Amino acid sequence: MTSLSLPYRATALDACAWLAQQTGTPWTLARLLEQGGLPYVWLDYSEAWAELFHDGVTRYAAPVVFIGDKQHLASGADDVWLRFTRDSSNIAIELKAPGLRVPLDGLHFQERDLLRLLKELQRPQPAEAEAEKVPVVLPSALKGLGREQILMAFAGVGKVDLEQGLASGVGIFGDDGARVRKNSRGGKNSHLWHPVTLAFGLHDVHRVPMAHLKKAFATQPLLREWKADWLESLRLLGE
């Protein structure tokens, strides 16, 4: 078998093919993201996204750091949706709604990051750690909360008619937005909603105070399993 070379900037297909050869197991973009792979989108300077470029910078690799953007990729989407990222000075920045969308072939992984990931995967694990390892079930793009749960979890966070927005069945914040999918049970109120994406949309579009949203994730039992995603998103965005 011919050994595959790893490009300095690998596409998702390049990265998955190389990792599959190195590990002997199948790799998909979803698995690569789950294992901590950090994707980038190379952008040429434009007036529309000037806030991402500092003086003298004409081309920049914008990292895909927002959990909602990563879940969009992991769901099998045919494009990259960038709503939050870091600018060329490594400062967290929220893009103007509805964000930036580019073809999936514009997504790349850096060679150094993939080599580091492979090294971590190949590192022997202590037997004790293996015995005590408990599978971690993370909220995924296929999970969400129903309409009544969302209304209960975010009750009183701000002056926004959330009930009307959810009842319409649209994404609220453009395209699918915070909507994940329809519940398999069907029915008028069968949509599921991603609480973290919804919260950031409420803050960005409807100016719901971030302090109110942080309190909801800290105190609402319905949001407990989403708290880790919420805190990680806040950390990446410097909130």
Backbone torsions as a table, in degrees:
resi	resn	phi	psi	omega
1	MET	NA	132.8	179.2
2	THR	-72.7	131.0	179.9
3	SER	-74.9	131.3	-179.8
4	LEU	-81.4	135.8	175.7
5	SER	-86.6	152.4	-179.5
6	LEU	-103.7	113.5	179.6
7	PRO	-64.5	156.8	177.4
8	TYR	-60.8	-40.8	172.6
9	ARG	-119.5	103.9	-174.7
10	ALA	-94.9	136.3	171.7
11	THR	-70.7	170.6	178.3
12	ALA	-60.2	-39.7	178.7
13	LEU	-65.7	-42.7	177.3
14	ASP	-59.9	-47.6	-176.6
15	ALA	-62.7	-44.7	-178.9
16	CYS	-67.1	-40.1	179.0
17	ALA	-64.7	-42.2	-179.8
18	TRP	-66.4	-44.6	179.2
19	LEU	-65.2	-36.8	178.1
20	ALA	-62.8	-41.2	179.2
21	GLN	-68.5	-37.0	-177.4
22	GLN	-74.6	-32.0	-174.5
23	THR	-105.3	-17.6	-177.9
24	GLY	75.4	17.0	178.5
25	THR	-130.4	154.0	-179.7
26	PRO	-68.0	144.9	177.0
27	TRP	-128.9	138.8	174.6
28	THR	-125.3	168.0	177.1
29	LEU	-60.3	-39.4	179.3
30	ALA	-61.2	-42.6	179.3
31	ARG	-67.6	-39.3	179.8
32	LEU	-61.2	-42.0	178.2
33	LEU	-68.3	-40.2	179.9
34	GLU	-62.1	-34.3	-178.8
35	GLN	-82.5	1.7	175.3
36	GLY	101.7	8.7	177.3
37	GLY	-61.9	133.4	-177.7
38	LEU	-105.9	110.0	179.7
39	PRO	-87.3	154.8	178.1
40	TYR	-128.9	156.3	172.8
41	VAL	-122.7	121.5	179.1
42	TRP	-80.7	125.0	-176.7
43	LEU	-121.2	135.6	170.8
44	ASP	-89.1	148.6	-177.0
45	TYR	-57.1	137.2	172.7
46	SER	-149.3	153.1	-179.8
47	GLU	-62.4	-32.4	-177.7
48	ALA	-61.8	-32.8	-177.4
49	TRP	-122.1	36.7	-176.8
50	ALA	-60.4	-26.8	-177.2
51	GLU	-65.6	-16.4	179.1
52	LEU	-83.0	-17.3	-172.9
53	PHE	-111.6	129.9	175.4
54	HIS	-95.9	173.3	-174.3
55	ASP	-50.6	127.5	176.4
56	GLY	86.8	-10.6	-179.7
57	VAL	-89.0	122.7	-179.6
58	THR	-114.4	-14.8	177.4
59	ARG	-144.0	136.7	-171.6
60	TYR	-146.6	139.4	175.8
61	ALA	-92.7	103.0	-179.1
62	ALA	-84.5	123.9	-179.4
63	PRO	-77.1	145.3	174.6
64	VAL	-92.4	99.7	-172.5
65	VAL	-113.4	-20.2	-176.0
66	PHE	-77.4	132.2	-177.5
67	ILE	-57.0	-41.3	179.0
68	GLY	-61.7	-37.9	177.9
69	ASP	-69.0	-37.4	177.7
70	LYS	-67.9	-38.6	179.5
71	GLN	-67.4	-31.8	174.5
72	HIS	-59.9	-43.6	178.1
73	LEU	-66.7	-45.7	-176.6
74	ALA	-64.9	-22.8	-178.1
75	SER	-75.6	-6.3	-179.8
76	GLY	97.3	17.1	-179.5
77	ALA	-62.5	153.0	-179.3
78	ASP	-97.0	13.7	175.8
79	ASP	-146.5	171.5	176.7
80	VAL	-104.1	129.9	179.8
81	TRP	-114.8	111.8	-176.7
82	LEU	-108.9	112.1	179.5
83	ARG	-113.3	-28.5	175.7
84	PHE	-134.8	142.3	178.2
85	THR	-158.8	-164.1	172.9
86	ARG	-122.6	141.6	-177.9
87	ASP	-81.8	-175.7	-175.1
88	SER	-69.0	-7.7	173.1
89	SER	-103.4	12.8	177.6
90	ASN	66.2	29.4	177.0
91	ILE	-100.1	131.5	180.0
92	ALA	-61.8	137.2	-177.4
93	ILE	-144.7	141.2	176.6
94	GLU	-102.0	125.3	-178.1
95	LEU	-77.8	154.0	178.1
96	LYS	-61.0	137.6	179.6
97	ALA	-61.5	141.3	6.9
98	PRO	-91.6	14.9	-179.0
99	GLY	97.5	-174.9	-177.1
100	LEU	-106.7	131.5	178.3
101	ARG	-122.7	129.9	179.7
102	VAL	-134.5	157.7	179.1
103	PRO	-58.8	151.5	-176.9
104	LEU	-61.5	-29.2	-179.3
105	ASP	-71.8	-4.2	174.3
106	GLY	-85.7	-1.4	-179.7
107	LEU	-85.7	133.8	-179.6
108	HIS	-138.3	155.6	173.6
109	PHE	-120.5	143.2	-178.3
110	GLN	-84.3	142.9	-177.4
111	GLU	-55.2	-44.8	-176.9
112	ARG	-62.0	-36.9	-179.8
113	ASP	-68.9	-39.4	179.8
114	LEU	-69.5	-37.9	176.6
115	LEU	-64.4	-39.5	178.3
116	ARG	-66.1	-40.4	178.8
117	LEU	-62.9	-44.1	179.5
118	LEU	-62.3	-40.4	179.4
119	LYS	-61.6	-41.2	179.0
120	GLU	-66.8	-38.1	179.5
121	LEU	-67.4	-32.0	-176.7
122	GLN	-88.3	-6.0	-179.2
123	ARG	-69.8	126.5	-179.9
124	PRO	-60.5	139.6	178.6
125	GLN	-100.9	134.8	177.4
126	PRO	-58.2	143.9	-178.1
127	ALA	-59.6	-36.1	-178.7
128	GLU	-64.9	-40.5	-179.4
129	ALA	-65.9	-37.8	179.5
130	GLU	-65.0	-39.7	-177.8
131	ALA	-67.8	-32.1	-176.4
132	GLU	-93.1	-4.6	-174.8
133	LYS	-63.7	130.9	178.1
134	VAL	-115.8	127.0	179.6
135	PRO	-56.7	134.3	178.5
136	VAL	-101.3	122.4	179.1
137	VAL	-98.0	109.2	-179.6
138	LEU	-94.3	148.1	172.9
139	PRO	-59.0	133.6	-177.2
140	SER	-120.0	178.0	-178.6
141	ALA	-65.6	-13.5	-178.0
142	LEU	-97.0	3.3	-179.0
143	LYS	-116.1	153.6	178.4
144	GLY	-172.7	-177.4	177.9
145	LEU	-110.0	147.1	178.3
146	GLY	-75.4	172.6	-175.3
147	ARG	-57.0	-49.5	-177.8
148	GLU	-65.4	-36.9	178.6
149	GLN	-65.7	-42.0	178.7
150	ILE	-62.8	-45.3	-179.3
151	LEU	-61.3	-37.4	179.9
152	MET	-71.8	-43.2	-175.6
153	ALA	-67.7	-35.7	-176.3
154	PHE	-107.7	20.3	180.0
155	ALA	-60.5	127.5	174.3
156	GLY	76.8	11.9	-178.4
157	VAL	-74.8	-24.0	-178.8
158	GLY	-172.4	175.9	-178.5
159	LYS	-88.3	74.9	180.0
160	VAL	-141.6	138.5	180.0
161	ASP	-84.1	76.6	-177.3
162	LEU	-65.1	-36.1	-178.9
163	GLU	-59.6	-43.0	179.9
164	GLN	-65.9	-40.4	179.0
165	GLY	-63.5	-41.0	179.8
166	LEU	-70.3	-37.5	-177.2
167	ALA	-65.0	-27.2	-178.2
168	SER	-72.4	-20.5	177.8
169	GLY	77.5	3.9	177.3
170	VAL	-87.2	178.1	-174.9
171	GLY	-77.0	-8.0	-179.1
172	ILE	75.1	-47.4	-175.0
173	PHE	-115.3	34.7	178.3
174	GLY	93.5	139.1	-177.3
175	ASP	51.6	-134.2	178.4
176	ASP	-81.4	-22.1	176.6
177	GLY	49.9	-125.0	-177.2
178	ALA	-81.5	-8.5	-179.4
179	ARG	-73.4	131.9	179.9
180	VAL	-91.5	-59.2	-179.4
181	ARG	-170.7	176.9	173.7
182	LYS	-83.8	140.8	175.0
183	ASN	-63.9	141.5	-177.4
184	SER	-62.1	-18.4	180.0
185	ARG	-76.8	-16.3	178.1
186	GLY	71.1	-168.9	-179.8
187	GLY	103.1	171.2	-175.1
188	LYS	-60.6	-42.7	-176.9
189	ASN	-108.1	49.4	-171.2
190	SER	-94.8	0.3	-178.5
191	HIS	-74.5	149.6	173.0
192	LEU	-109.0	150.4	-173.9
193	TRP	-131.0	140.2	179.5
194	HIS	-86.0	113.4	-172.8
195	PRO	-62.3	-36.5	-177.8
196	VAL	-68.4	-47.7	177.8
197	THR	-61.7	-40.9	179.7
198	LEU	-61.4	-43.0	-178.1
199	ALA	-63.2	-45.2	179.2
200	PHE	-65.4	-33.7	176.8
201	GLY	-67.5	-39.4	177.7
202	LEU	-62.2	-38.3	179.3
203	HIS	-71.3	-44.4	-174.7
204	ASP	-74.7	-49.0	-173.3
205	VAL	-85.4	-42.2	-174.2
206	HIS	-106.8	5.3	175.4
207	ARG	57.9	33.6	173.9
208	VAL	-68.0	128.5	-177.6
209	PRO	-55.9	134.4	179.7
210	MET	-60.4	-33.1	180.0
211	ALA	-61.6	-36.8	179.3
212	HIS	-68.1	-38.6	180.0
213	LEU	-69.7	-40.3	177.7
214	LYS	-61.6	-39.1	179.1
215	LYS	-65.1	-37.9	179.7
216	ALA	-62.0	-45.0	-179.2
217	PHE	-71.2	-24.1	179.9
218	ALA	-82.1	-24.9	-171.4
219	THR	-119.3	-21.4	-174.4
220	GLN	-84.5	119.2	178.9
221	PRO	-57.7	-33.8	-178.9
222	LEU	-64.4	-22.2	-177.6
223	LEU	-100.0	5.5	-173.1
224	ARG	-58.9	-45.2	-176.4
225	GLU	-74.7	-9.0	178.7
226	TRP	-100.6	-2.9	-173.6
227	LYS	-63.5	-39.1	-179.6
228	ALA	-62.7	-43.1	176.9
229	ASP	-61.6	-42.0	-179.4
230	TRP	-62.9	-47.9	-179.1
231	LEU	-65.6	-37.8	178.4
232	GLU	-65.8	-40.5	177.7
233	SER	-63.8	-41.7	177.8
234	LEU	-62.2	-40.6	-179.1
235	ARG	-64.2	-45.1	-178.5
236	LEU	-65.0	-30.9	-178.9
237	LEU	-92.7	1.2	177.2
238	GLY	72.1	22.6	-179.6
239	GLU	-82.6	NA	NA
